[in-house]
Amino acid sequence: MTDLTKRHYENEIEFRDLEIADLKERLSLALKMDEISKSQAHQTLICDVNDALRLYYEDWQKFTGREMDQDLYEARGAIGNNVFRALKRFGLVGK
């Protein structure tokens, strides 16, 4: 193998090593961006669920401590159905 050929291969190896390092860095950044995106989506979901359930919780609390009667039973049943409907809408309970 001539010195010129050897140097050519060394340059090629060096170039490929730099290319690999660049690709690793790009992949690392892409993974970090994906993780941030997932975290933001998770936080958005939490806020949306919180907003959707807040009024149902407030209604539920209004009835706390009251003696159970037919109207209260039906009201709490409706609240429960609405809560599960909201959770299904967000994909948090099975269909």
VONULO-424661 format. One record per residue: residue number from 0; residue in three letters; x, y, z of N, C-alpha, C, O, CB in turn. Coordinates in nm, 2 decimals. Glycine has a CB too. Example, Ala and Ser with C-alpha at 12.3 -4.5 7.8 and 13.67 -1.06 7.14 Angstrom:
% residues 2
+-----+------+--------+--------+--------+--------+---------+--------+--------+--------+--------+--------+--------+--------+--------+---------+--------+
:  nr : rest :  neast : nnorth :    nup : caeast : canorth :   caup :  ceast : cnorth :    cup :  oeast : onorth :    oup : cbeast : cbnorth :   cbup :
+-----+------+--------+--------+--------+--------+---------+--------+--------+--------+--------+--------+--------+--------+--------+---------+--------+
:   0 :  ALA :   1.32 :  -0.57 :   0.78 :   1.23 :   -0.45 :   0.78 :   1.32 :  -0.33 :   0.78 :   1.42 :  -0.33 :   0.85 :   1.13 :   -0.45 :   0.90 :
:   1 :  SER :   1.28 :  -0.22 :   0.71 :   1.37 :   -0.11 :   0.71 :   1.29 :   0.00 :   0.79 :   1.34 :   0.11 :   0.80 :   1.41 :   -0.06 :   0.57 :
+-----+------+--------+--------+--------+--------+---------+--------+--------+--------+--------+--------+--------+--------+--------+---------+--------+
END
This chain:
% residues 95
+-----+------+--------+--------+--------+--------+---------+--------+--------+--------+--------+--------+--------+--------+--------+---------+--------+
:  nr : rest :  neast : nnorth :    nup : caeast : canorth :   caup :  ceast : cnorth :    cup :  oeast : onorth :    oup : cbeast : cbnorth :   cbup :
+-----+------+--------+--------+--------+--------+---------+--------+--------+--------+--------+--------+--------+--------+--------+---------+--------+
:   0 :  MET :   0.08 :  -0.12 :   0.00 :   0.00 :    0.00 :   0.00 :   0.09 :   0.12 :   0.00 :   0.18 :   0.13 :   0.08 :  -0.10 :    0.00 :   0.12 :
:   1 :  THR :   0.06 :   0.21 :  -0.09 :   0.14 :    0.33 :  -0.10 :   0.11 :   0.43 :   0.01 :   0.00 :   0.42 :   0.07 :   0.13 :    0.40 :  -0.23 :
:   2 :  ASP :   0.19 :   0.52 :   0.04 :   0.17 :    0.63 :   0.14 :   0.05 :   0.71 :   0.10 :  -0.03 :   0.75 :   0.19 :   0.29 :    0.72 :   0.16 :
:   3 :  LEU :   0.03 :   0.73 :  -0.03 :  -0.09 :    0.81 :  -0.07 :  -0.22 :   0.74 :  -0.05 :  -0.31 :   0.80 :   0.00 :  -0.07 :    0.85 :  -0.22 :
:   4 :  THR :  -0.22 :   0.61 :  -0.08 :  -0.34 :    0.53 :  -0.06 :  -0.37 :   0.52 :   0.09 :  -0.48 :   0.53 :   0.14 :  -0.32 :    0.39 :  -0.12 :
:   5 :  LYS :  -0.26 :   0.50 :   0.17 :  -0.28 :    0.49 :   0.32 :  -0.33 :   0.62 :   0.37 :  -0.43 :   0.62 :   0.45 :  -0.14 :    0.46 :   0.39 :
:   6 :  ARG :  -0.28 :   0.74 :   0.33 :  -0.33 :    0.87 :   0.37 :  -0.48 :   0.89 :   0.33 :  -0.56 :   0.95 :   0.40 :  -0.24 :    0.98 :   0.32 :
:   7 :  HIS :  -0.51 :   0.84 :   0.21 :  -0.65 :    0.85 :   0.16 :  -0.74 :   0.77 :   0.25 :  -0.85 :   0.83 :   0.29 :  -0.66 :    0.79 :   0.02 :
:   8 :  TYR :  -0.71 :   0.65 :   0.29 :  -0.79 :    0.57 :   0.38 :  -0.80 :   0.64 :   0.52 :  -0.90 :   0.64 :   0.58 :  -0.74 :    0.43 :   0.39 :
:   9 :  GLU :  -0.69 :   0.69 :   0.57 :  -0.69 :    0.76 :   0.70 :  -0.78 :   0.88 :   0.69 :  -0.86 :   0.90 :   0.79 :  -0.55 :    0.80 :   0.74 :
:  10 :  ASN :  -0.78 :   0.96 :   0.58 :  -0.87 :    1.07 :   0.57 :  -1.01 :   1.03 :   0.56 :  -1.10 :   1.09 :   0.62 :  -0.83 :    1.15 :   0.44 :
:  11 :  GLU :  -1.04 :   0.92 :   0.49 :  -1.17 :    0.87 :   0.48 :  -1.22 :   0.82 :   0.62 :  -1.34 :   0.85 :   0.66 :  -1.18 :    0.75 :   0.38 :
:  12 :  ILE :  -1.14 :   0.75 :   0.70 :  -1.18 :    0.71 :   0.83 :  -1.20 :   0.83 :   0.92 :  -1.30 :   0.83 :   0.99 :  -1.07 :    0.62 :   0.89 :
:  13 :  GLU :  -1.12 :   0.93 :   0.91 :  -1.13 :    1.05 :   0.99 :  -1.27 :   1.12 :   0.96 :  -1.34 :   1.16 :   1.04 :  -1.02 :    1.15 :   0.97 :
:  14 :  PHE :  -1.29 :   1.13 :   0.83 :  -1.42 :    1.19 :   0.78 :  -1.54 :   1.11 :   0.83 :  -1.63 :   1.17 :   0.88 :  -1.42 :    1.20 :   0.62 :
:  15 :  ARG :  -1.53 :   0.98 :   0.82 :  -1.65 :    0.90 :   0.87 :  -1.66 :   0.91 :   1.02 :  -1.78 :   0.91 :   1.07 :  -1.62 :    0.75 :   0.83 :
:  16 :  ASP :  -1.55 :   0.92 :   1.09 :  -1.56 :    0.94 :   1.24 :  -1.63 :   1.07 :   1.27 :  -1.72 :   1.07 :   1.36 :  -1.42 :    0.93 :   1.30 :
:  17 :  LEU :  -1.60 :   1.17 :   1.20 :  -1.66 :    1.30 :   1.22 :  -1.81 :   1.30 :   1.19 :  -1.89 :   1.36 :   1.25 :  -1.59 :    1.41 :   1.14 :
:  18 :  GLU :  -1.84 :   1.23 :   1.08 :  -1.98 :    1.21 :   1.04 :  -2.06 :   1.14 :   1.14 :  -2.17 :   1.17 :   1.17 :  -1.98 :    1.14 :   0.90 :
:  19 :  ILE :  -2.00 :   1.03 :   1.20 :  -2.06 :    0.95 :   1.30 :  -2.09 :   1.04 :   1.42 :  -2.20 :   1.03 :   1.48 :  -1.98 :    0.83 :   1.34 :
:  20 :  ALA :  -1.99 :   1.12 :   1.46 :  -2.00 :    1.20 :   1.58 :  -2.11 :   1.31 :   1.56 :  -2.19 :   1.33 :   1.65 :  -1.87 :    1.28 :   1.61 :
:  21 :  ASP :  -2.12 :   1.36 :   1.44 :  -2.23 :    1.46 :   1.40 :  -2.36 :   1.39 :   1.41 :  -2.46 :   1.45 :   1.46 :  -2.20 :    1.52 :   1.26 :
:  22 :  LEU :  -2.38 :   1.27 :   1.36 :  -2.50 :    1.20 :   1.36 :  -2.55 :   1.17 :   1.50 :  -2.66 :   1.17 :   1.54 :  -2.50 :    1.07 :   1.27 :
:  23 :  LYS :  -2.45 :   1.13 :   1.58 :  -2.48 :    1.10 :   1.72 :  -2.53 :   1.22 :   1.80 :  -2.63 :   1.22 :   1.87 :  -2.35 :    1.04 :   1.80 :
:  24 :  GLU :  -2.47 :   1.34 :   1.77 :  -2.51 :    1.46 :   1.83 :  -2.65 :   1.50 :   1.78 :  -2.73 :   1.54 :   1.86 :  -2.41 :    1.57 :   1.80 :
:  25 :  ARG :  -2.68 :   1.49 :   1.65 :  -2.81 :    1.52 :   1.60 :  -2.92 :   1.42 :   1.66 :  -3.03 :   1.47 :   1.70 :  -2.81 :    1.50 :   1.45 :
:  26 :  LEU :  -2.88 :   1.30 :   1.67 :  -2.98 :    1.20 :   1.74 :  -3.00 :   1.24 :   1.88 :  -3.12 :   1.24 :   1.93 :  -2.92 :    1.06 :   1.73 :
:  27 :  SER :  -2.90 :   1.27 :   1.95 :  -2.91 :    1.31 :   2.09 :  -3.01 :   1.44 :   2.10 :  -3.09 :   1.44 :   2.19 :  -2.78 :    1.34 :   2.15 :
:  28 :  LEU :  -2.98 :   1.53 :   2.02 :  -3.07 :    1.65 :   2.02 :  -3.21 :   1.62 :   1.99 :  -3.31 :   1.67 :   2.05 :  -3.02 :    1.76 :   1.93 :
:  29 :  ALA :  -3.23 :   1.53 :   1.89 :  -3.37 :    1.49 :   1.85 :  -3.44 :   1.42 :   1.96 :  -3.56 :   1.45 :   1.99 :  -3.36 :    1.40 :   1.72 :
:  30 :  LEU :  -3.37 :   1.34 :   2.03 :  -3.43 :    1.26 :   2.14 :  -3.46 :   1.36 :   2.26 :  -3.57 :   1.35 :   2.32 :  -3.33 :    1.16 :   2.20 :
:  31 :  LYS :  -3.38 :   1.46 :   2.28 :  -3.41 :    1.56 :   2.38 :  -3.53 :   1.64 :   2.35 :  -3.62 :   1.67 :   2.43 :  -3.29 :    1.65 :   2.41 :
:  32 :  MET :  -3.54 :   1.68 :   2.22 :  -3.65 :    1.76 :   2.17 :  -3.78 :   1.67 :   2.18 :  -3.89 :   1.73 :   2.22 :  -3.63 :    1.81 :   2.03 :
:  33 :  ASP :  -3.77 :   1.55 :   2.15 :  -3.89 :    1.46 :   2.16 :  -3.93 :   1.44 :   2.31 :  -4.05 :   1.44 :   2.34 :  -3.86 :    1.32 :   2.11 :
:  34 :  GLU :  -3.84 :   1.43 :   2.40 :  -3.87 :    1.42 :   2.54 :  -3.94 :   1.55 :   2.59 :  -4.03 :   1.54 :   2.67 :  -3.74 :    1.39 :   2.62 :
:  35 :  ILE :  -3.89 :   1.66 :   2.55 :  -3.95 :    1.79 :   2.59 :  -4.09 :   1.80 :   2.53 :  -4.18 :   1.84 :   2.60 :  -3.87 :    1.91 :   2.53 :
:  36 :  SER :  -4.11 :   1.76 :   2.41 :  -4.24 :    1.76 :   2.35 :  -4.34 :   1.67 :   2.42 :  -4.45 :   1.71 :   2.44 :  -4.23 :    1.72 :   2.20 :
:  37 :  LYS :  -4.29 :   1.55 :   2.46 :  -4.38 :    1.46 :   2.53 :  -4.41 :   1.52 :   2.67 :  -4.53 :   1.50 :   2.71 :  -4.31 :    1.32 :   2.55 :
:  38 :  SER :  -4.32 :   1.58 :   2.73 :  -4.34 :    1.64 :   2.86 :  -4.45 :   1.75 :   2.85 :  -4.53 :   1.76 :   2.94 :  -4.21 :    1.69 :   2.92 :
:  39 :  GLN :  -4.43 :   1.83 :   2.75 :  -4.53 :    1.94 :   2.73 :  -4.67 :   1.89 :   2.70 :  -4.77 :   1.94 :   2.74 :  -4.48 :    2.03 :   2.61 :
:  40 :  ALA :  -4.67 :   1.78 :   2.62 :  -4.80 :    1.72 :   2.58 :  -4.87 :   1.66 :   2.71 :  -4.99 :   1.67 :   2.73 :  -4.79 :    1.61 :   2.48 :
:  41 :  HIS :  -4.78 :   1.60 :   2.79 :  -4.83 :    1.54 :   2.92 :  -4.89 :   1.65 :   3.01 :  -5.00 :   1.64 :   3.07 :  -4.72 :    1.47 :   2.99 :
:  42 :  GLN :  -4.82 :   1.76 :   3.02 :  -4.86 :    1.88 :   3.10 :  -4.99 :   1.94 :   3.05 :  -5.08 :   1.97 :   3.12 :  -4.75 :    1.98 :   3.11 :
:  43 :  THR :  -5.00 :   1.95 :   2.92 :  -5.12 :    2.00 :   2.85 :  -5.24 :   1.91 :   2.88 :  -5.35 :   1.95 :   2.92 :  -5.10 :    2.01 :   2.70 :
:  44 :  LEU :  -5.22 :   1.78 :   2.88 :  -5.33 :    1.68 :   2.91 :  -5.37 :   1.70 :   3.05 :  -5.49 :   1.70 :   3.08 :  -5.28 :    1.54 :   2.88 :
:  45 :  ILE :  -5.28 :   1.71 :   3.14 :  -5.31 :    1.73 :   3.28 :  -5.40 :   1.85 :   3.30 :  -5.50 :   1.85 :   3.37 :  -5.19 :    1.74 :   3.37 :
:  46 :  CYS :  -5.36 :   1.96 :   3.24 :  -5.43 :    2.09 :   3.25 :  -5.57 :   2.07 :   3.19 :  -5.67 :   2.12 :   3.25 :  -5.36 :    2.20 :   3.18 :
:  47 :  ASP :  -5.58 :   2.01 :   3.08 :  -5.71 :    1.99 :   3.01 :  -5.81 :   1.90 :   3.09 :  -5.92 :   1.93 :   3.11 :  -5.69 :    1.93 :   2.87 :
:  48 :  VAL :  -5.75 :   1.79 :   3.15 :  -5.83 :    1.71 :   3.23 :  -5.88 :   1.78 :   3.36 :  -5.99 :   1.77 :   3.40 :  -5.76 :    1.58 :   3.27 :
:  49 :  ASN :  -5.79 :   1.86 :   3.42 :  -5.82 :    1.93 :   3.54 :  -5.93 :   2.03 :   3.51 :  -6.03 :   2.05 :   3.58 :  -5.69 :    2.01 :   3.58 :
:  50 :  ASP :  -5.92 :   2.10 :   3.39 :  -6.03 :    2.20 :   3.36 :  -6.16 :   2.13 :   3.33 :  -6.26 :   2.18 :   3.37 :  -5.98 :    2.27 :   3.23 :
:  51 :  ALA :  -6.16 :   2.01 :   3.27 :  -6.28 :    1.94 :   3.24 :  -6.35 :   1.89 :   3.36 :  -6.47 :   1.88 :   3.37 :  -6.25 :    1.83 :   3.14 :
:  52 :  LEU :  -6.27 :   1.85 :   3.46 :  -6.33 :    1.79 :   3.58 :  -6.35 :   1.88 :   3.70 :  -6.42 :   1.85 :   3.79 :  -6.24 :    1.68 :   3.63 :
:  53 :  ARG :  -6.30 :   2.00 :   3.69 :  -6.31 :    2.10 :   3.80 :  -6.46 :   2.12 :   3.84 :  -6.49 :   2.11 :   3.96 :  -6.25 :    2.23 :   3.76 :
:  54 :  LEU :  -6.55 :   2.15 :   3.74 :  -6.69 :    2.18 :   3.77 :  -6.76 :   2.06 :   3.83 :  -6.84 :   2.07 :   3.92 :  -6.76 :    2.23 :   3.65 :
:  55 :  TYR :  -6.73 :   1.94 :   3.78 :  -6.79 :    1.82 :   3.83 :  -6.75 :   1.80 :   3.98 :  -6.83 :   1.76 :   4.06 :  -6.75 :    1.69 :   3.75 :
:  56 :  TYR :  -6.62 :   1.82 :   4.01 :  -6.57 :    1.81 :   4.15 :  -6.64 :   1.91 :   4.24 :  -6.68 :   1.88 :   4.35 :  -6.42 :    1.83 :   4.15 :
:  57 :  GLU :  -6.65 :   2.03 :   4.19 :  -6.72 :    2.14 :   4.27 :  -6.87 :   2.09 :   4.30 :  -6.92 :   2.11 :   4.41 :  -6.72 :    2.27 :   4.20 :
:  58 :  ASP :  -6.94 :   2.04 :   4.19 :  -7.07 :    1.99 :   4.21 :  -7.08 :   1.88 :   4.32 :  -7.16 :   1.88 :   4.40 :  -7.13 :    1.95 :   4.08 :
:  59 :  TRP :  -6.98 :   1.79 :   4.30 :  -6.97 :    1.68 :   4.40 :  -6.96 :   1.72 :   4.54 :  -7.02 :   1.68 :   4.63 :  -6.86 :    1.58 :   4.36 :
:  60 :  GLN :  -6.87 :   1.82 :   4.56 :  -6.84 :    1.88 :   4.69 :  -6.97 :   1.94 :   4.75 :  -6.99 :   1.94 :   4.87 :  -6.73 :    1.98 :   4.68 :
:  61 :  LYS :  -7.05 :   2.00 :   4.67 :  -7.17 :    2.07 :   4.72 :  -7.26 :   1.97 :   4.79 :  -7.33 :   2.00 :   4.88 :  -7.25 :    2.13 :   4.60 :
:  62 :  PHE :  -7.26 :   1.84 :   4.75 :  -7.34 :    1.74 :   4.81 :  -7.28 :   1.67 :   4.92 :  -7.34 :   1.58 :   4.99 :  -7.38 :    1.64 :   4.70 :
:  63 :  THR :  -7.15 :   1.69 :   4.95 :  -7.08 :    1.62 :   5.06 :  -7.15 :   1.66 :   5.19 :  -7.18 :   1.78 :   5.22 :  -6.93 :    1.66 :   5.06 :
:  64 :  GLY :  -7.17 :   1.56 :   5.27 :  -7.23 :    1.58 :   5.40 :  -7.38 :   1.58 :   5.41 :  -7.44 :   1.58 :   5.51 :  -7.18 :    1.71 :   5.46 :
:  65 :  ARG :  -7.44 :   1.58 :   5.29 :  -7.59 :    1.58 :   5.29 :  -7.64 :   1.43 :   5.30 :  -7.57 :   1.34 :   5.26 :  -7.64 :    1.64 :   5.16 :
:  66 :  GLU :  -7.75 :   1.42 :   5.36 :  -7.81 :    1.29 :   5.37 :  -7.86 :   1.24 :   5.23 :  -7.91 :   1.31 :   5.15 :  -7.93 :    1.29 :   5.47 :
:  67 :  MET :  -7.83 :   1.11 :   5.20 :  -7.86 :    1.06 :   5.07 :  -8.01 :   1.05 :   5.05 :  -8.08 :   0.99 :   5.14 :  -7.79 :    0.92 :   5.05 :
:  68 :  ASP :  -8.06 :   1.10 :   4.95 :  -8.20 :    1.08 :   4.91 :  -8.20 :   1.05 :   4.76 :  -8.09 :   1.05 :   4.69 :  -8.29 :    1.20 :   4.94 :
:  69 :  GLN :  -8.32 :   1.03 :   4.70 :  -8.33 :    1.00 :   4.56 :  -8.27 :   1.11 :   4.47 :  -8.19 :   1.07 :   4.37 :  -8.47 :    0.98 :   4.52 :
:  70 :  ASP :  -8.29 :   1.23 :   4.50 :  -8.24 :    1.34 :   4.41 :  -8.08 :   1.35 :   4.42 :  -8.02 :   1.36 :   4.32 :  -8.30 :    1.48 :   4.46 :
:  71 :  LEU :  -8.03 :   1.33 :   4.54 :  -7.89 :    1.33 :   4.56 :  -7.83 :   1.21 :   4.49 :  -7.72 :   1.22 :   4.42 :  -7.85 :    1.33 :   4.71 :
:  72 :  TYR :  -7.89 :   1.10 :   4.50 :  -7.84 :    0.98 :   4.43 :  -7.83 :   1.00 :   4.28 :  -7.73 :   0.96 :   4.22 :  -7.93 :    0.86 :   4.47 :
:  73 :  GLU :  -7.94 :   1.05 :   4.23 :  -7.94 :    1.08 :   4.08 :  -7.84 :   1.19 :   4.04 :  -7.78 :   1.17 :   3.93 :  -8.08 :    1.12 :   4.04 :
:  74 :  ALA :  -7.82 :   1.29 :   4.12 :  -7.73 :    1.39 :   4.09 :  -7.58 :   1.34 :   4.09 :  -7.51 :   1.37 :   4.00 :  -7.74 :    1.51 :   4.19 :
:  75 :  ARG :  -7.55 :   1.26 :   4.19 :  -7.42 :    1.21 :   4.20 :  -7.39 :   1.10 :   4.09 :  -7.28 :   1.09 :   4.03 :  -7.39 :    1.14 :   4.33 :
:  76 :  GLY :  -7.50 :   1.03 :   4.05 :  -7.49 :    0.94 :   3.94 :  -7.46 :   1.01 :   3.81 :  -7.38 :   0.97 :   3.73 :  -7.62 :    0.85 :   3.92 :
:  77 :  ALA :  -7.53 :   1.12 :   3.79 :  -7.50 :    1.21 :   3.67 :  -7.36 :   1.26 :   3.67 :  -7.30 :   1.26 :   3.56 :  -7.61 :    1.32 :   3.66 :
:  78 :  ILE :  -7.32 :   1.31 :   3.78 :  -7.18 :    1.36 :   3.79 :  -7.08 :   1.25 :   3.76 :  -6.98 :   1.27 :   3.68 :  -7.15 :    1.42 :   3.94 :
:  79 :  GLY :  -7.10 :   1.13 :   3.82 :  -7.01 :    1.02 :   3.79 :  -7.01 :   0.98 :   3.64 :  -6.90 :   0.96 :   3.58 :  -7.05 :    0.90 :   3.87 :
:  80 :  ASN :  -7.12 :   0.98 :   3.58 :  -7.13 :    0.95 :   3.43 :  -7.06 :   1.06 :   3.35 :  -6.98 :   1.03 :   3.26 :  -7.28 :    0.94 :   3.39 :
:  81 :  ASN :  -7.07 :   1.18 :   3.39 :  -7.01 :    1.29 :   3.32 :  -6.86 :   1.28 :   3.34 :  -6.78 :   1.31 :   3.24 :  -7.06 :    1.43 :   3.37 :
:  82 :  VAL :  -6.81 :   1.25 :   3.46 :  -6.67 :    1.23 :   3.48 :  -6.61 :   1.12 :   3.39 :  -6.51 :   1.14 :   3.33 :  -6.64 :    1.20 :   3.63 :
:  83 :  PHE :  -6.68 :   1.01 :   3.39 :  -6.62 :    0.90 :   3.30 :  -6.63 :   0.93 :   3.16 :  -6.54 :   0.89 :   3.08 :  -6.70 :    0.77 :   3.33 :
:  84 :  ARG :  -6.73 :   1.01 :   3.11 :  -6.74 :    1.05 :   2.97 :  -6.62 :   1.14 :   2.94 :  -6.56 :   1.13 :   2.83 :  -6.88 :    1.12 :   2.95 :
:  85 :  ALA :  -6.59 :   1.23 :   3.03 :  -6.48 :    1.32 :   3.01 :  -6.35 :   1.24 :   3.01 :  -6.26 :   1.27 :   2.92 :  -6.47 :    1.43 :   3.12 :
:  86 :  LEU :  -6.33 :   1.15 :   3.10 :  -6.21 :    1.07 :   3.10 :  -6.20 :   0.98 :   2.97 :  -6.09 :   0.97 :   2.92 :  -6.21 :    0.97 :   3.22 :
:  87 :  LYS :  -6.31 :   0.93 :   2.92 :  -6.30 :    0.86 :   2.79 :  -6.26 :   0.95 :   2.68 :  -6.18 :   0.91 :   2.59 :  -6.44 :    0.80 :   2.76 :
:  88 :  ARG :  -6.31 :   1.07 :   2.68 :  -6.28 :    1.17 :   2.57 :  -6.13 :   1.20 :   2.57 :  -6.08 :   1.22 :   2.46 :  -6.36 :    1.30 :   2.60 :
:  89 :  PHE :  -6.07 :   1.19 :   2.68 :  -5.92 :    1.21 :   2.69 :  -5.84 :   1.08 :   2.67 :  -5.72 :   1.08 :   2.67 :  -5.88 :    1.28 :   2.82 :
:  90 :  GLY :  -5.92 :   0.97 :   2.65 :  -5.85 :    0.84 :   2.63 :  -5.79 :   0.78 :   2.76 :  -5.69 :   0.71 :   2.75 :  -5.74 :    0.86 :   2.53 :
:  91 :  LEU :  -5.85 :   0.82 :   2.88 :  -5.79 :    0.77 :   3.00 :  -5.86 :   0.66 :   3.06 :  -5.81 :   0.60 :   3.16 :  -5.79 :    0.88 :   3.10 :
:  92 :  VAL :  -5.97 :   0.62 :   3.00 :  -6.04 :    0.49 :   3.05 :  -6.09 :   0.42 :   2.92 :  -6.10 :   0.48 :   2.81 :  -6.17 :    0.53 :   3.14 :
:  93 :  GLY :  -6.10 :   0.29 :   2.94 :  -6.14 :    0.20 :   2.82 :  -6.28 :   0.24 :   2.77 :  -6.36 :   0.30 :   2.84 :  -6.14 :    0.06 :   2.86 :
:  94 :  LYS :  -6.30 :   0.19 :   2.65 :  -6.43 :    0.22 :   2.59 :  -6.54 :   0.13 :   2.62 :  -6.65 :   0.14 :   2.58 :  -6.41 :    0.22 :   2.44 :
+-----+------+--------+--------+--------+--------+---------+--------+--------+--------+--------+--------+--------+--------+--------+---------+--------+
END
